Amino acid sequence: MADEVDAWGEADERFHRALMRLSGNRKLHGVGCQMRDFVLRAHRVALRLQTPDYRAASTANHAKLIEALLAPEHAFATDAHYNQRLRGEEALVGAVEKYRINRL
């Protein structure tokens, strides 16, 4: 089970880094990857505390985001990605609060 969660987390990380790279904006990619590196350990801990439903919902949201990026209207893609980021942030903060994690 832990291996499955770790593999999913690694795929999720590659997905988000690829999105930044595909933007064509080197500065966004560089700074974005630095920020992701900064929170990577916290993300991995929180991911292990989430249910499989969380990962399934994230995977479905990733698929919707790809569809939106391929569509002629990209505003939905921006909204979809922003909402997914909020969801992930809430899950991380929720796990930290629920389990009273004060060190990573």
Protein Blocks (a to p, Z undefined) as FASTA:
>chain_A
ZZmmmmmmmmmmmmmmmmmmmnopaklmmmmmmmmmmmmmmmmmmmmmpcfklmmmmmmm
mmmmmmmmmpmblklmmmmmmmmmmmmmmmmmmmmmmnopabZZ
